[in-house]
Amino acid sequence: MGDGGNTQAARGDLPPQGQRLTAAFREPPAQFAGCFTSLYHLTLELDDSETRVTDWLQPEWGNIRFFCGTTPDAEIASHRVSGTRFVGTGPSTLPCRFSLGPVRMWGVGFLPLGWARFFDAGASSCANLICDGAAHPAFSHFAGLTDTLCDPEATLDEQFDALVVGLTRAMRPSRDEPRIARVHAALVSGEHASVHDLADACAMSIRTLERVCMRYFGFSPKLLMRRQRFMRSLAAFMLHRGRPWTEAMDAHYHDQAQFTREFHEFMTMNPTEYAAREHPILTSFMEARARAWGSAAQTLDPPAPPR
């Protein structure tokens, strides 16, 4: 499988000079429609091989990431990893602080439908988790991919083919797929102001909505709605650097004080602190993702259209 029509790439130079990021997004085969936020390969080059860059990932869906080169030091709340080539993360409502040196990395982001098809564990049991994927029962069935995805001698096409084979073997259907798709579409639309409205839009009881959200999305409907509102605001700010927070704020916020409170809850810092920090990886990656994939952040990706 070549680098032609099913690879979309974007490149950006990271501040300060001497840091370069390349992100290439691969189109998943049709049988995986609606499962993934993206399949991507990232290369971080640093003029000084001893240098490490630090950044904060925003709240996301679940992910698996494979590192060839340096390995990350990363943490979400009290969970930390260091020195592992295969990192698993559950869906999150908190930032992931990480530092990283020169590396080639494969990443797979799982939409809620993907969580249903690829994981036996409930998403809520992995919420705000980062771990050594090979050692954690929720992620260990992907550990065999490490041999190829972390092999510096393997080509990107060989690695991508191995990734597709591994994912194909791991996938199985879920009886809740129609419900997952309805909830996901309603969340991303941003049109619903209450859990009751969301349940009505999804044609299910609040109790069923709660079960589906906890099992496949990781959090309660109310928290998911708040996270979506926050991520719409954060993505707008990150894609328009220099734009005031007041212009990036989602319309569902009552005022700036409410936005600031929720920003601190989701990112553990206030908006001014976040804006003052360097984001050497995230800014360039979000811009590349928006150009290649159509949305800047995982949580803003819609479900697959019905077939």
Sine and cosine of phi, psi and omega as CSV:
sin_phi,cos_phi,sin_psi,cos_psi,sin_omega,cos_omega
0.00,0.00,0.90,-0.44,-0.15,-0.99
-1.00,0.06,-0.11,-0.99,-0.02,-1.00
-1.00,-0.01,0.35,0.94,-0.12,-0.99
-0.99,0.16,-0.89,-0.45,-0.20,-0.98
-0.91,0.41,-0.38,0.92,-0.06,-1.00
-0.97,-0.25,0.36,0.93,0.18,-0.98
-0.83,-0.56,0.76,-0.65,0.09,-1.00
-0.86,-0.51,0.81,-0.58,-0.10,-0.99
-0.82,-0.57,0.50,-0.87,0.11,-0.99
-0.59,-0.81,0.51,-0.86,-0.07,-1.00
-0.74,-0.68,0.61,-0.79,0.04,-1.00
-0.56,-0.83,0.59,-0.80,0.08,-1.00
-1.00,0.07,0.71,-0.70,-0.07,-1.00
-0.99,-0.15,0.67,-0.74,0.11,-0.99
-0.97,0.25,0.58,-0.82,-0.13,0.99
-0.97,0.23,-0.05,-1.00,-0.01,-1.00
-0.87,0.50,0.48,-0.88,0.00,-1.00
0.99,-0.14,0.06,1.00,0.04,-1.00
-0.82,-0.57,0.80,-0.60,-0.04,-1.00
-0.73,-0.68,0.72,-0.70,0.00,-1.00
-0.87,-0.49,0.76,-0.65,0.12,-0.99
-0.84,-0.54,0.80,-0.59,0.02,-1.00
-0.84,-0.54,0.82,-0.57,0.03,-1.00
-0.87,-0.49,0.81,-0.58,-0.06,-1.00
-0.96,-0.27,0.79,-0.62,-0.03,-1.00
-0.97,-0.23,0.68,-0.73,0.04,-1.00
-0.97,0.24,0.87,-0.50,0.02,-1.00
-0.92,0.39,0.53,-0.84,0.11,-0.99
-0.84,0.55,0.37,-0.93,-0.16,-0.99
-0.86,0.50,-0.50,0.86,-0.05,-1.00
-0.92,0.39,-0.23,0.97,-0.01,-1.00
-0.98,-0.17,0.24,0.97,-0.07,-1.00
-0.80,0.60,0.80,-0.61,0.05,-1.00
1.00,0.09,-0.03,1.00,-0.07,-1.00
-1.00,0.04,-0.54,0.84,-0.22,-0.98
-0.85,-0.53,0.56,-0.83,0.21,-0.98
-0.94,0.34,-0.65,0.76,0.08,-1.00
-0.08,-1.00,0.39,-0.92,0.26,-0.97
-0.92,-0.39,0.86,-0.52,-0.12,-0.99
-0.59,-0.80,0.41,-0.91,0.09,-1.00
-0.86,-0.51,0.76,-0.65,-0.03,-1.00
-0.86,-0.51,0.70,-0.71,0.10,-0.99
-0.87,-0.50,0.82,-0.58,0.09,-1.00
-0.93,-0.37,0.88,-0.47,0.03,-1.00
-0.94,-0.34,0.70,-0.71,0.03,-1.00
-0.77,-0.64,0.72,-0.69,0.01,-1.00
-0.88,0.48,-0.58,0.81,0.06,-1.00
-0.98,-0.22,0.94,-0.35,-0.08,-1.00
-0.91,0.41,-0.27,0.96,0.01,-1.00
-1.00,0.03,-0.15,0.99,-0.03,-1.00
-0.97,0.25,0.54,-0.84,0.16,-0.99
-0.78,-0.62,0.61,-0.80,0.06,-1.00
-0.96,-0.28,0.51,-0.86,-0.04,-1.00
-0.85,-0.52,0.65,-0.76,0.02,-1.00
-0.45,-0.90,0.07,-1.00,-0.02,-1.00
-0.80,-0.60,0.90,-0.44,0.14,-0.99
-0.97,0.25,0.63,-0.77,0.05,-1.00
-0.98,0.22,0.18,-0.98,0.10,-1.00
-0.80,0.60,0.63,-0.78,-0.13,-0.99
-0.63,-0.78,0.07,-1.00,0.29,-0.96
-0.99,0.15,-0.07,-1.00,0.00,-1.00
-0.94,0.34,0.45,-0.89,-0.05,-1.00
-0.56,-0.83,0.43,-0.90,0.32,-0.95
-0.82,-0.57,0.66,-0.75,-0.03,-1.00
-0.69,-0.73,0.65,-0.76,-0.06,-1.00
-0.83,-0.55,0.80,-0.60,-0.17,-0.99
-0.92,-0.39,0.80,-0.60,0.06,-1.00
-0.89,-0.46,0.94,-0.35,-0.13,-0.99
0.84,-0.55,-0.75,-0.66,0.09,-1.00
-0.95,0.32,0.37,-0.93,0.09,-1.00
-0.93,-0.36,0.46,-0.89,-0.10,-1.00
-0.98,0.17,0.50,-0.86,0.36,-0.93
-0.99,-0.17,0.88,-0.48,-0.14,-0.99
-0.59,-0.81,0.45,-0.90,0.00,-1.00
-0.47,-0.88,0.61,-0.79,0.20,-0.98
-0.80,-0.61,0.91,-0.43,-0.07,-1.00
0.81,0.59,-0.84,-0.54,-0.05,-1.00
-1.00,-0.03,-0.02,1.00,-0.01,-1.00
-1.00,-0.01,0.74,-0.67,-0.04,-1.00
-0.68,-0.73,0.53,-0.85,0.14,-0.99
-0.73,-0.69,0.49,-0.87,0.07,-1.00
-0.38,-0.93,0.71,-0.70,0.11,-0.99
0.98,0.20,0.19,0.98,0.01,-1.00
-0.96,-0.27,0.65,-0.76,-0.03,-1.00
-0.99,0.12,-0.42,0.91,-0.01,-1.00
-0.89,-0.45,0.93,-0.36,-0.05,-1.00
-0.93,-0.38,0.79,-0.62,0.09,-1.00
-0.95,-0.32,0.64,-0.77,0.09,-1.00
-0.73,-0.68,0.62,-0.78,0.10,-0.99
-1.00,0.04,0.05,-1.00,0.09,-1.00
-0.87,0.49,0.55,-0.83,-0.16,-0.99
-0.72,-0.70,0.46,-0.89,0.18,-0.98
-0.85,-0.53,0.23,0.97,-0.01,-1.00
-0.75,-0.66,0.35,-0.94,-0.01,-1.00
-0.97,0.23,0.41,-0.91,0.15,-0.99
-0.94,-0.33,0.92,-0.39,0.07,-1.00
-1.00,0.05,0.75,-0.66,-0.02,-1.00
-0.58,-0.81,0.43,-0.90,0.18,-0.98
-0.79,-0.61,0.55,-0.84,-0.16,-0.99
-0.46,-0.89,0.61,-0.79,0.11,-0.99
-0.98,-0.21,-0.29,-0.96,-0.01,-1.00
-0.84,0.54,0.72,-0.70,-0.13,-0.99
-0.29,-0.96,0.43,-0.90,0.29,-0.96
-0.91,-0.42,0.74,-0.67,-0.13,-0.99
-0.67,-0.74,0.70,-0.72,0.20,-0.98
-0.98,-0.18,0.68,-0.74,0.05,-1.00
-0.76,-0.65,0.61,-0.79,0.08,-1.00
-0.77,-0.64,0.87,-0.49,0.08,-1.00
-0.98,-0.21,0.74,-0.67,-0.07,-1.00
-0.97,-0.23,0.89,-0.45,0.19,-0.98
-0.92,0.39,0.23,-0.97,0.01,-1.00
-0.81,0.59,-0.62,0.79,0.08,-1.00
-0.89,0.46,-0.64,0.77,0.05,-1.00
-0.89,0.45,-0.63,0.77,0.05,-1.00
-0.87,0.48,-0.67,0.74,0.00,-1.00
-0.88,0.47,-0.62,0.79,-0.09,-1.00
-1.00,0.08,-0.38,0.93,-0.15,-0.99
-0.90,-0.44,-0.15,0.99,-0.08,-1.00
-0.79,-0.62,0.71,-0.71,0.10,-1.00
-0.99,0.13,-0.50,0.86,-0.03,-1.00
-0.96,0.29,0.57,-0.82,0.13,-0.99
-0.91,0.42,0.63,-0.78,-0.04,-1.00
-0.87,0.50,-0.55,0.84,-0.02,-1.00
-0.92,0.40,-0.45,0.89,0.02,-1.00
-0.96,0.29,-0.26,0.97,0.02,-1.00
-0.92,-0.39,0.20,0.98,-0.06,-1.00
-0.89,0.45,0.72,-0.70,0.02,-1.00
0.82,0.57,0.59,0.81,0.01,-1.00
-0.96,-0.29,0.68,-0.73,0.26,-0.97
-0.78,-0.63,0.67,-0.74,-0.16,-0.99
-0.42,-0.91,0.24,-0.97,0.24,-0.97
-0.94,0.34,0.95,-0.31,-0.10,-0.99
-0.86,0.52,-0.57,0.82,-0.03,-1.00
-0.93,0.37,-0.40,0.92,-0.08,-1.00
-0.98,-0.18,-0.13,0.99,-0.07,-1.00
-0.97,-0.25,0.77,-0.64,-0.09,-1.00
-0.88,0.48,-0.44,0.90,0.01,-1.00
-0.95,0.32,-0.45,0.90,-0.12,-0.99
-0.90,-0.43,-0.22,0.98,-0.21,-0.98
-0.90,0.44,-0.35,0.94,0.02,-1.00
-0.93,0.37,-0.18,0.98,0.09,-1.00
-0.99,-0.12,0.00,1.00,-0.12,-0.99
-0.89,0.46,-0.49,0.87,0.00,-1.00
-0.89,0.45,-0.34,0.94,0.02,-1.00
-0.94,0.34,-0.32,0.95,-0.07,-1.00
-0.85,0.52,-0.62,0.78,-0.08,-1.00
-0.84,0.55,-0.67,0.74,-0.03,-1.00
-1.00,0.01,-0.70,0.72,-0.09,-1.00
-0.94,0.33,-0.33,0.94,0.03,-1.00
-0.95,-0.32,0.26,0.97,0.02,-1.00
-1.00,0.00,0.92,-0.39,-0.04,-1.00
-0.92,0.40,-0.28,0.96,0.01,-1.00
-1.00,0.05,-0.29,0.96,-0.02,-1.00
-0.97,0.22,0.63,-0.78,0.06,-1.00
-0.97,0.23,0.30,-0.95,0.04,-1.00
-0.88,0.48,-0.60,0.80,0.02,-1.00
-0.92,0.40,-0.66,0.75,0.05,-1.00
-0.89,0.46,-0.66,0.75,0.00,-1.00
-0.92,0.40,-0.69,0.73,0.00,-1.00
-0.90,0.44,-0.67,0.74,0.03,-1.00
-0.87,0.49,-0.66,0.75,0.03,-1.00
-0.90,0.43,-0.61,0.79,0.03,-1.00
-0.89,0.45,-0.70,0.71,0.01,-1.00
-0.89,0.46,-0.69,0.73,0.01,-1.00
-0.88,0.47,-0.71,0.70,-0.01,-1.00
-0.90,0.44,-0.66,0.75,0.01,-1.00
-0.93,0.37,-0.62,0.78,0.01,-1.00
-0.88,0.48,-0.67,0.74,0.01,-1.00
-0.91,0.41,-0.52,0.86,-0.10,-0.99
-1.00,0.07,-0.26,0.97,-0.16,-0.99
-0.99,0.14,0.66,-0.75,0.17,-0.99
-0.54,-0.84,0.44,-0.90,-0.09,-1.00
-0.96,0.30,0.30,-0.95,0.08,-1.00
-0.81,-0.59,0.63,-0.77,0.01,-1.00
-0.94,0.35,-0.30,0.95,-0.06,-1.00
-1.00,-0.05,0.18,0.98,-0.11,-0.99
-0.84,0.55,-0.70,0.72,0.02,-1.00
-0.88,0.48,-0.64,0.77,0.02,-1.00
-0.92,0.39,-0.66,0.75,0.02,-1.00
-0.86,0.51,-0.70,0.71,-0.03,-1.00
-0.89,0.45,-0.65,0.76,-0.01,-1.00
-0.91,0.41,-0.71,0.71,0.00,-1.00
-0.90,0.44,-0.70,0.72,-0.03,-1.00
-0.87,0.49,-0.74,0.67,-0.01,-1.00
-0.88,0.48,-0.65,0.76,-0.02,-1.00
-0.92,0.39,-0.63,0.78,0.02,-1.00
-0.90,0.43,-0.74,0.68,-0.07,-1.00
-0.92,0.39,-0.50,0.87,-0.03,-1.00
-0.89,0.45,-0.52,0.86,-0.01,-1.00
0.94,0.35,0.29,0.96,-0.10,-0.99
-1.00,-0.02,-0.14,0.99,-0.18,-0.98
-0.93,-0.36,0.77,-0.63,-0.14,-0.99
-1.00,-0.10,-0.20,0.98,-0.04,-1.00
-0.61,-0.80,0.31,-0.95,0.04,-1.00
-0.89,0.46,-0.61,0.79,0.03,-1.00
-0.87,0.49,-0.71,0.71,0.03,-1.00
-0.89,0.46,-0.65,0.76,0.00,-1.00
-0.90,0.44,-0.69,0.72,0.02,-1.00
-0.89,0.47,-0.68,0.73,0.04,-1.00
-0.88,0.48,-0.68,0.73,-0.01,-1.00
-0.90,0.44,-0.49,0.87,-0.02,-1.00
-1.00,-0.04,-0.01,1.00,0.01,-1.00
0.83,0.56,0.74,0.67,0.05,-1.00
-0.54,-0.84,0.32,-0.95,0.04,-1.00
-0.94,0.33,0.34,-0.94,0.04,-1.00
-0.88,0.47,-0.61,0.79,0.01,-1.00
-0.89,0.45,-0.69,0.72,0.03,-1.00
-0.92,0.40,-0.65,0.76,0.05,-1.00
-0.86,0.52,-0.70,0.71,0.03,-1.00
-0.86,0.51,-0.70,0.71,-0.03,-1.00
-0.89,0.45,-0.73,0.69,-0.02,-1.00
-0.89,0.45,-0.68,0.73,-0.03,-1.00
-0.90,0.43,-0.72,0.69,-0.02,-1.00
-0.92,0.40,-0.64,0.76,-0.08,-1.00
-0.95,0.32,-0.64,0.77,-0.15,-0.99
-0.89,-0.46,-0.36,0.93,-0.03,-1.00
-0.96,-0.26,-0.38,0.92,0.12,-0.99
0.98,-0.18,-0.27,0.96,-0.11,-0.99
-0.59,-0.81,0.17,-0.98,0.03,-1.00
-0.93,0.38,0.39,-0.92,0.03,-1.00
-0.82,0.57,-0.67,0.74,-0.03,-1.00
-0.89,0.46,-0.70,0.71,0.00,-1.00
-0.92,0.39,-0.61,0.79,0.04,-1.00
-0.89,0.45,-0.65,0.76,0.03,-1.00
-0.90,0.44,-0.65,0.76,0.03,-1.00
-0.92,0.39,-0.63,0.77,0.02,-1.00
-0.90,0.44,-0.65,0.76,0.03,-1.00
-0.88,0.48,-0.70,0.71,0.00,-1.00
-0.87,0.49,-0.70,0.72,0.02,-1.00
-0.90,0.43,-0.69,0.72,-0.06,-1.00
-0.93,0.37,-0.52,0.85,0.09,-1.00
-0.88,0.47,-0.65,0.76,0.00,-1.00
-0.94,0.35,-0.71,0.70,-0.03,-1.00
-0.90,0.44,-0.68,0.73,0.01,-1.00
-0.89,0.46,-0.65,0.76,0.03,-1.00
-0.88,0.47,-0.63,0.78,0.02,-1.00
-0.93,0.37,-0.71,0.71,-0.07,-1.00
-0.91,0.40,-0.52,0.85,-0.02,-1.00
-0.99,0.11,-0.17,0.98,0.01,-1.00
-0.74,-0.67,0.94,0.35,-0.05,-1.00
-0.85,0.52,0.72,-0.70,-0.07,-1.00
0.99,-0.12,-0.22,0.98,0.03,-1.00
-0.96,0.28,0.69,-0.72,0.03,-1.00
-0.90,0.43,0.52,-0.85,0.04,-1.00
-0.85,0.52,-0.56,0.83,-0.03,-1.00
-0.88,0.48,-0.48,0.88,0.03,-1.00
-0.99,0.13,-0.45,0.90,-0.01,-1.00
-1.00,0.10,-0.31,0.95,-0.07,-1.00
-0.86,0.50,0.69,-0.73,0.07,-1.00
-0.91,0.42,0.51,-0.86,-0.06,-1.00
-0.92,0.39,-0.32,0.95,-0.01,-1.00
-0.98,0.21,-0.15,0.99,0.08,-1.00
-0.97,0.24,0.67,-0.74,0.00,-1.00
-0.95,0.32,-0.64,0.77,-0.03,-1.00
-0.31,-0.95,0.07,-1.00,-0.05,-1.00
-0.92,0.40,-0.52,0.86,0.01,-1.00
-0.89,0.45,-0.66,0.75,0.04,-1.00
-0.90,0.43,-0.68,0.73,0.03,-1.00
-0.87,0.49,-0.70,0.72,-0.01,-1.00
-0.89,0.46,-0.65,0.76,0.04,-1.00
-0.89,0.46,-0.70,0.71,-0.02,-1.00
-0.95,0.30,-0.55,0.83,0.07,-1.00
-0.86,0.51,-0.71,0.71,-0.01,-1.00
-0.91,0.41,-0.58,0.81,0.01,-1.00
-0.92,0.40,-0.67,0.74,-0.08,-1.00
-1.00,0.08,-0.46,0.89,-0.06,-1.00
-0.89,-0.46,-0.02,1.00,0.01,-1.00
0.85,0.53,0.44,0.90,0.11,-0.99
-0.39,-0.92,0.28,-0.96,0.00,-1.00
-1.00,0.05,0.24,-0.97,-0.07,-1.00
-0.85,0.53,-0.61,0.79,-0.01,-1.00
-0.90,0.43,-0.68,0.73,0.04,-1.00
-0.88,0.48,-0.68,0.73,-0.02,-1.00
-0.90,0.43,-0.70,0.71,-0.03,-1.00
-0.91,0.42,-0.48,0.88,-0.04,-1.00
-0.98,0.21,-0.27,0.96,-0.03,-1.00
-1.00,0.09,0.51,-0.86,0.16,-0.99
-0.94,0.33,0.63,-0.78,0.09,-1.00
-0.82,-0.58,0.94,0.33,-0.19,-0.98
-0.92,0.39,-0.39,0.92,0.01,-1.00
-0.96,-0.27,-0.75,0.66,-0.17,-0.99
-0.90,0.44,-0.69,0.72,-0.04,-1.00
-0.87,0.49,-0.76,0.65,-0.01,-1.00
-0.90,0.43,-0.63,0.77,-0.01,-1.00
-0.92,0.40,-0.68,0.74,0.00,-1.00
-0.90,0.43,-0.63,0.78,0.03,-1.00
-0.90,0.43,-0.69,0.73,0.03,-1.00
-0.90,0.44,-0.66,0.76,-0.01,-1.00
-0.91,0.42,-0.66,0.75,0.01,-1.00
-0.89,0.45,-0.65,0.76,0.02,-1.00
-0.93,0.37,-0.68,0.73,-0.13,-0.99
-1.00,0.06,-0.53,0.85,-0.21,-0.98
-0.90,-0.43,-0.28,0.96,0.07,-1.00
0.99,-0.13,-0.26,0.96,0.10,-1.00
-0.64,-0.77,0.50,-0.86,-0.14,-0.99
-0.99,0.10,-0.37,0.93,-0.12,-0.99
-0.67,-0.74,0.52,-0.85,-0.01,-1.00
-0.80,0.60,-0.71,0.70,-0.12,-0.99
-0.93,0.38,-0.22,0.98,0.02,-1.00
-1.00,-0.08,-0.09,1.00,0.00,-1.00
-0.94,0.34,0.74,-0.68,0.05,-1.00
-0.99,0.17,0.26,-0.97,0.12,-0.99
-0.94,0.33,0.23,-0.97,0.05,-1.00
-0.92,0.39,0.57,-0.82,0.06,-1.00
-0.91,0.42,0.51,-0.86,0.01,-1.00
-0.89,0.46,0.59,-0.80,0.00,-1.00
-1.00,0.04,0.00,0.00,0.00,0.00
